[in-house]
Amino acid sequence: HVWTDTGVFNIEGGCYAKTIDLSAEKEPEIFGAIRFGSVLENVVFDEDTRVVDYSDKSLTENTRCAYPIEYIPNALIPCVGNHPKNIVMLTCDAQGVLPPVSKLTSAQAMYHFISGYTSKMAGTEDGVVEPEATFSACFGQPFLVLHPTQYATMLAQKIGEHKADVWLINTGWNGGAYGTGKRIALKYSRAIIDAIHNGELKNAEYETEPIFGLEIPKAVTGVPAEVLNPATAWQ
């Protein structure tokens, strides 16, 4: 993604997605994007019928599909927009510590942007069989030319100039760490994103998490209240 003086744009002409256990019920947009013009990788299929078995992990868990951006129904073509009102940073916390959504101050946004905390997941790298904590500065460390603090400073300037709200979204584990808790349901993550976009969370009531000082909303439409705060989610 690129943020210029006139707005944002995306330099990719498509998307890719993991297809392990893909179904039309759970991921209708991605499932529908797999058609002529898409590229499937590492999947197992019936050579006579050419029907793919998305649950088959015999080759690898890292089964993928790449598809053109216009194969997603609500894609914006061309991929150009105005200055953002909301910035969403994604992380996958396998320790079950971070809340599913938290509102960040400008300083917190710089901190999480620089640290780039997430988890390596099974099937994304050779030898990774369960989630491992990892850090990647600015969520793209191998590709940085300048020192990470310079990018974080530029981001903070943009946030301040355009008065954008920043959100940290955890799509990882809830109610306990990997092996004890369970992955945050995709429908909850989507409901949270909807609540960000429609302005619900901008005016929500918040409580402050004591360690990182994260602001956690007390209620989000479509998400059980006990899921929102790790302190109540843990069994």
N, C-alpha and C positions, 0 to 999 in steps of 0.2 A: 504494500500500500504506500502511496506517496501523498504527502500533504504539502501543497504549494501555497502561494499567496492568494490563489483564486479558489481553492477547494481541494478535494481529494480525488484520486483515481486509482484504479487497480491495474497493474501491468500484466496480469495473467489473462489468457484467453479462455480459461476453463477452470475446472476443479478436478480434484481427485479425492476418492473416499475409500476407506477400508470397507470391504464387502463381506467380512466374516459374519455369518448369521443374519445377513441382510434379508429383509422381507418387505413386501408391499405395505403391510400393516404398520410396521415400526418406522420405516423410512420411505414413504411413498414418493417423495421428490427424487431421491437418489435412485430408487428402484426404477422409476419411470424414465430416468436419464440414460439407463443402460439399453441402448438400441444402436442401430447402424450408425457408425461414426464414433462410437465410444470404443475404448480399448480396455479389455479385461486382462489382468495379470495374476498368474499363480493359482487360478481357480481350477476346479475339477468339473468336467462336464461329460454328459453322455454323447459319445461320438456319433451315434445314430440320430438322436433327436436334437442334439446340440443344446439341451436344457442344462443349465448350470446348477450344481448343488452348492449353495452358498454356505452350508453348514459343514462342508468337508474341509478338515484341517490337515489332511494327510500330507500335503506338500509343504504348507506353512500356514501360520495364523495370519500372515501378512498378505492376504488376498486384497487386490485393489482394482479400482476402475477409474479411468480418466475420461472426462466427457467435456464437450464444448459448453461454454457458459450459457449459451442460449437454450440448452436442453433443460435448464431449471426454469419452471414456469414464471417466477416473479423476478427473474434477473433483470437488472437495469442495463440496457444496451444503448449507447456505449457505456462502459463502466466508469462514469464520471459523475461526481456529486458536488454539492456545495460544502461549506465548512461544517464539520460534524457537531451536533448538539451533544452527542454521547460517544464516549470512547470505551470500548469493552476489551479488557485484557483477560485472556483465557489462561487458566492453569488447571492442571490435573493433580490434585494433592492426594496421594495414596495413603497419607498418614491420618486422614480424616480430621484434620485440625482446622483448616480454613473453611469458612462458611460458604454456602452455595453462591451467595452474592454479598458484596460489601461495597459501600460508597467510599471512594478514596479522596483525600485532600490532594492538592497539587504535589506536596512533598511526598506523600505516600505513593502517588502515581510514579514519581521519579524513582523511588526506592524499589518498587516492584518491577518497574521497567528495567532498571539496571540489574537486579538480581535474576530476573527471568526464571523464577522457580517453577518447575513442573516435575513430571515423572516420566522416565523411559518406560514404555509399556511393552508387554510381551508381543512379539511379532513385528516390532518396529526396528529392532536391531538384532543381529545375530548373537545368540547366547543369552538374551534377556528373556527369562521365563516368568518373572513376576516383576511388579513395578519397582523401579529404583529411583530415588530422589536425584534430581539433576538441576544444574543451573546453566543458563545460557544468556549472557548479557544482552539486553534489548531484544530478547527472544530471537536473536539471529547472530550470535557471537562469531561464527566462522566467517561471516561476510562483512564484518565491520572494518572500516578503513580508519576512522578516528577513534579516540578514546570513548568508552561508553558514556562517561559523564557529559560529553559534548552533545550526544544525541538526546540524553535525558534533559539537558538544559534547553535544547531546541523544542522538545516536546512540551516542557513546562511553559515556555514562552507562548507556544501556540494555544495551549489550554487556557492560559490567562487572557490572551488577546481575544479569543472567540468564546470565552466563558463556557467551555464544554465541561460536562460532568464526566467523571471517570469511574468505571466500575470494574471490580475484580470478580470474575466468574469462575468458580471452582466446579469442574465437571467430574471431579474424582470421587473419593469415598466419603460416606456419610454414616454416622452412628458408630464409628470405629474405624480403625486402620484396615488396610487390605488383609483379608483373611478373617476379619471379625465383622466389620461393617459391610455395607454394600454400595455399589456405584450409584451416584445420584441419578435418578430417573431422567431420561431425556425429556419427557413431557414437563418435568419441573424446570429444567434449564430453559426450555422454550417459553414457558409461562413467565419466567423471570425476564427474559429478553423482551417479551411482549410488554411487560410492565415497565421496562426501561423506555421503550419506544413510545408508549402511549402517555408517558408522563406520570404514571401512578407512583413510581418510586421516588421521583423528584420531590414529591410532597408527602412521602410516607413518614411514619414515626419510627425513630431509630433508637437502638441501644448500643453502647460502646463495649466492644470486646476488650478485656483488660490487658492482654499481652502485646498485641500489635496495634491496639487503638483503632481497630476497624469498626466502621459504622454498619451495623446489621439491621435491616428492616424487620420490624416486629410482625408484619403481615404482607403477603404477596398473594394476589388472586390466583387460585389454582394450585397453590403450594401449601402443604400442611405446615402449621406454625412450628411444630417441633423439629422440622427438618432444617429450618433457617439458621438456628444457632447450635453449633457443635456441642455446647455445654448441655443442652437438653436432648440433642439427637443421640448422644452416646448412651448405650445401655449399661 
